[in-house]
Amino acid sequence: QSALQTQKWLRAQVLRSRILLEADISDTAVSPEDSAQLRDYLGETEAAAAISEIEISLRERQYQRDDLRERIKLTTNRVDSLEQAYQNYEQASASEEERLQRMLTMGDRGLVTADRVSEARNSALAASTRLLTVGSDIYEAKAELQRLKEELTRLDDVFRSNVLSDKRRFSQQLSEVTAQVDSLRLLLLTGSESDTTTLELLVHRGTGDKELTTQASLGDLVYPGDVVEVILRTPDTN
């Protein structure tokens, strides 16, 4: 009975992993069919807790995705605005540079005062500085945008990787417990037979291009790909 309870619990964990893996991005609730299956495995109280845990995980993933997508949208808009500002400052900087060159030429001819030339030089320098500043802001905003996009991709990858890891672990444990349950059932079966009934277990295991057959005992560990042959011998059989 203990092994059967463990088997049901592990089946629920494998089902939980499957629900999370197959859930769509917009899904935040466990389907009625899966909820019923969890209740069959765990009972009402534990199933309710498991369903709540699954739905919290789905909502948390959706919240993180929505947050990142909103930040990506805002950063994209910032990049667009900065690029438009860069174009404007680029034109202004070119205009101020042309004005400075005119003032320098006129200053050489004595047509403008030194103060006017200095003013033109300062304006050209300010425009050039603004252009460089906006260019730096664009670089930083694009780097942030790329980081956010990578984080969004990584969020899905990490979520799936963690769930797959859990699924593999619980599936392996389920296989071991299922083998234990089958062995215990065989033990009960042989115990109900006459004392002359014998049980023989053979394990056929592939090794390279050959097959190795060995004697086994109840409780021995088997591996994926192994074929277990169970032979019950009674007085009426060979």
Secondary structure, 3 states (H helix, E strand, C coil): CHHHHHHHHHHHHHHHHHHHHHCCCCCCCCCHHHHHHHHHHHCHHHHHHHHHHHHHHHHHHHHHHHHHHHHHHHHHHHHHHHHHHHHHHHHHHHHHHHHHHHHHHHHHCCCCCHHHHHHHHHHHHHHHHHHHHHHHHHHHHHHHHHHHHHHHHHHHHHHHHHHHHHHHHHHHHHHHHHHHHHHHHHHHHHHHCCCCCEEEEEEEEEECCEEEEEEECCCCCCCCCCEEEEEEECCCCC
